[in-house]
Amino acid sequence: MAKTIGILTAGGDSPGLNAAIRAVGKAAQQHYDMHVIGFKDGFSGLIQNRHVRLDGDSLSGILSRGGTILGTSRIKVHKVDVGDGQKIDMRPMIQRVVEDHDLAAVVCLGGGGTMKNAYRLHKVGIPVVTLPKTIDNDVWGTDTTFGYDTAMTIATDAIDRLHSTAHSHHRIMIAEVMGHNTGWLTLGAGLAGGADSILLPEIPFEVEAVAESILRRKAEGSSFSIVAVAEGAMSAADRRRHEEIRTQIDGLDDDADDSELRAELEAFHIGRKHSTEHLADQLEELTGLEARVTILGHVQRGGSPSTADRLLATQLGTAATDSIAEGKTGVMIAARNGEAVQVPLKKIAGNRKSVPLDHPWIESARRLGIEFGD
């Protein structure tokens, strides 16, 4: 009897998801004679057994499509909110769904949160294989994630377009780039797009240093400046405050009441929702130049995947079917040195790949005189 593979997409959508779904489905059917079913809307669809058959017709024409034909969601499988403040471990229900379909494995496409969920399933004996998807490029254990190249290209194009208006109006143009708490997207787009300052979560910045670099450019005859700032970038003062609150919370005993500190941390993050606009105000005051903010937002997630992302998703997707055919589950299929390799989920879950401070892109940027605010 032919084996059956389940597949789902979870977390934020990303270019390349459909290319990966297609790769898993086609390779499973044509090379291994396996059946493939897709679960709708991430892990919630897996819990509720909402599935569709993925055959030749449903996989046709999706290679170049953005988003995900399966839909997505964000939940924690071991703590699902069922209302009235109740949170239930849904892994036993997922186990029954997997057994009912006699699944050889569930292929989970996602980022850091998905890796944690998949590892939680693996720990209770549910066979899973994961693929690294996120525009943030922050999944540990893989050289890159599909979705990253497309998003970086979109952000680079946006920064390119800001140059002409910045030059025309002699302004500071600030582009806020996505990436959550890592700076891969901002670093790559900022460097490729010719930004004059690049502000990353990994490097706390002093706004005075950024302002000084802008004034220095003005004195040298440059009437405008482009600042690429990651959504998770923090000033040195904000970083110190954040770490102070986190240290207090981590230092409490397990049974201690941390509600006040948690509320303070939440207020801190709420106060940072307009941090890029605040940065613009500060730079205007310090430089005397007009500053304008462009928040790229979810446009970076949209559209057709780049050639590189299609190739990566296809390579990793077909490798996932190989792993399942070999009976190897509990792994992520990672890209390393051009090869698709199996990495145990135990090593992946809970880890995040940040930009190393000695990364070659940072070294190149510093040699070009790009300001990081440190």
DABELJO-V319785 format. One record per backbone hydrogen bond with DSSP energy under -0.5 kcal/mol. CO is the residue of the C=O (numbers start at 1). NH is the residue of the N-H. E is the energy in kcal/mol with one decimal. If there is no record, write none. Layout:
co: (CO CO)
nh: (NH NH)
e: (E E)
//
This chain:
co: (3 4 4 5 6 7 8 14 16 17 18 19 20 21 22 23 24 25 26 27 27 28 28 29 35 36 37 38 39 41 42 42 43 44 45 45 49 50 52 53 55 56 57 59 62 67 68 70 71 73 75 76 77 79 80 80 83 86 88 88 90 91 92 93 94 95 96 97 98 99 102 105 105 106 106 107 107 108 108 109 110 111 112 113 114 115 116 117 118 119 120 121 121 122 125 127 128 128 129 130 131 131 132 134 138 139 145 146 147 148 149 150 151 152 153 154 155 156 157 158 159 160 160 161 162 163 164 165 166 166 171 171 172 172 173 173 174 174 175 175 176 177 179 183 184 185 186 187 188 189 190 191 196 197 198 199 200 205 205 206 206 207 208 209 210 211 212 213 214 215 216 217 218 221 225 226 226 226 227 227 228 229 230 234 235 236 237 238 239 240 241 242 243 244 245 246 247 249 253 256 258 259 260 261 262 263 264 265 266 267 268 269 270 272 274 275 276 277 278 279 280 281 282 283 284 290 292 294 294 296 297 298 298 299 306 307 308 309 310 311 312 313 314 315 316 317 318 319 320 321 322 323 324 327 330 331 332 332 333 334 334 335 336 339 339 341 341 343 344 344 345 345 348 351 352 354 356 359 359 360 361 362 363 364 365 366 371 373)
nh: (35 104 105 37 107 39 109 17 20 21 22 23 24 25 26 27 28 29 30 31 32 32 34 33 5 54 7 52 42 44 45 46 47 48 49 50 51 40 38 55 59 60 60 62 65 18 71 41 42 11 77 79 90 81 82 88 86 82 80 90 94 95 96 97 98 99 100 101 103 102 4 6 107 108 129 8 109 110 131 10 133 115 116 117 118 119 120 121 122 123 124 124 126 125 127 106 330 331 108 333 110 133 146 137 353 142 148 134 151 152 153 154 155 156 157 158 159 160 161 162 163 163 164 165 166 167 168 169 170 171 173 225 174 292 175 227 176 294 177 229 296 231 182 187 188 189 190 191 192 193 195 194 371 228 200 230 203 207 236 209 210 211 212 213 214 215 216 217 218 219 220 222 221 223 173 196 197 228 175 229 199 177 233 205 239 240 241 242 243 244 245 246 247 248 249 250 251 252 256 258 262 263 264 265 266 267 268 269 270 271 272 272 273 275 278 279 280 281 282 283 284 285 286 287 288 172 174 176 296 299 300 301 302 302 310 311 312 313 314 315 316 317 318 319 320 321 322 323 324 325 326 328 327 329 345 130 334 343 132 336 341 143 339 336 341 334 343 332 347 348 348 349 351 140 354 356 359 362 363 364 365 366 367 368 370 369 198 206)
e: (-3.0 -3.2 -0.6 -2.6 -3.4 -2.7 -2.5 -1.6 -1.9 -2.5 -2.6 -2.0 -2.6 -2.7 -3.0 -2.2 -2.3 -2.1 -3.0 -1.9 -1.1 -0.6 -3.0 -0.6 -2.8 -2.5 -1.6 -2.3 -0.6 -0.9 -0.6 -1.2 -2.4 -2.0 -0.6 -2.4 -0.9 -2.6 -3.0 -0.9 -1.7 -0.8 -0.6 -0.9 -1.2 -0.7 -0.9 -2.9 -0.8 -2.4 -0.6 -1.8 -2.5 -0.5 -0.5 -2.3 -2.1 -2.5 -2.6 -0.7 -2.2 -2.6 -1.7 -1.9 -2.6 -2.2 -2.8 -1.9 -2.3 -0.5 -0.7 -2.7 -0.5 -0.6 -2.0 -2.4 -0.6 -0.6 -2.1 -2.5 -2.3 -2.2 -1.8 -2.3 -2.9 -2.2 -2.1 -1.9 -2.6 -2.2 -0.6 -1.0 -2.3 -1.8 -0.5 -1.9 -3.6 -0.9 -2.6 -2.7 -2.1 -0.8 -1.7 -0.8 -2.9 -1.0 -1.3 -1.5 -2.1 -2.7 -2.1 -2.2 -2.6 -2.5 -2.3 -2.0 -2.2 -2.6 -2.0 -1.2 -0.9 -0.9 -0.6 -0.8 -2.4 -2.6 -2.1 -1.9 -0.9 -1.7 -0.6 -1.7 -0.6 -2.6 -0.6 -2.9 -0.6 -3.1 -0.6 -2.6 -2.0 -2.1 -2.0 -3.1 -2.5 -2.4 -2.7 -2.3 -2.5 -2.5 -2.9 -0.8 -2.4 -2.9 -0.6 -2.6 -1.0 -0.6 -2.6 -0.8 -1.4 -2.6 -2.5 -1.8 -1.8 -2.5 -2.2 -2.0 -2.2 -2.4 -1.4 -2.9 -1.5 -0.7 -2.6 -2.3 -1.8 -0.5 -3.0 -0.6 -2.8 -2.6 -1.9 -1.8 -2.6 -2.1 -2.1 -2.8 -2.6 -2.0 -2.1 -2.4 -2.5 -1.8 -2.3 -2.8 -1.5 -1.2 -1.8 -0.7 -2.7 -2.4 -2.1 -2.4 -2.4 -2.4 -2.0 -2.1 -2.6 -2.3 -0.8 -0.5 -1.5 -1.9 -2.1 -2.2 -2.1 -2.1 -2.3 -2.6 -2.3 -2.1 -2.3 -2.1 -2.5 -3.1 -3.2 -2.6 -0.8 -1.3 -1.7 -1.5 -0.7 -0.7 -2.3 -2.4 -2.5 -2.7 -2.1 -2.6 -2.7 -2.2 -2.3 -1.7 -1.7 -1.3 -1.6 -2.2 -2.1 -2.5 -1.7 -2.8 -1.4 -0.7 -2.5 -2.2 -0.8 -2.7 -0.7 -0.6 -2.6 -3.6 -2.2 -2.9 -0.6 -3.2 -0.5 -3.1 -1.5 -0.8 -0.5 -2.7 -2.1 -0.6 -0.9 -0.5 -1.9 -0.6 -2.3 -2.7 -2.3 -2.5 -1.8 -1.3 -2.3 -1.4 -2.6 -3.0)
//
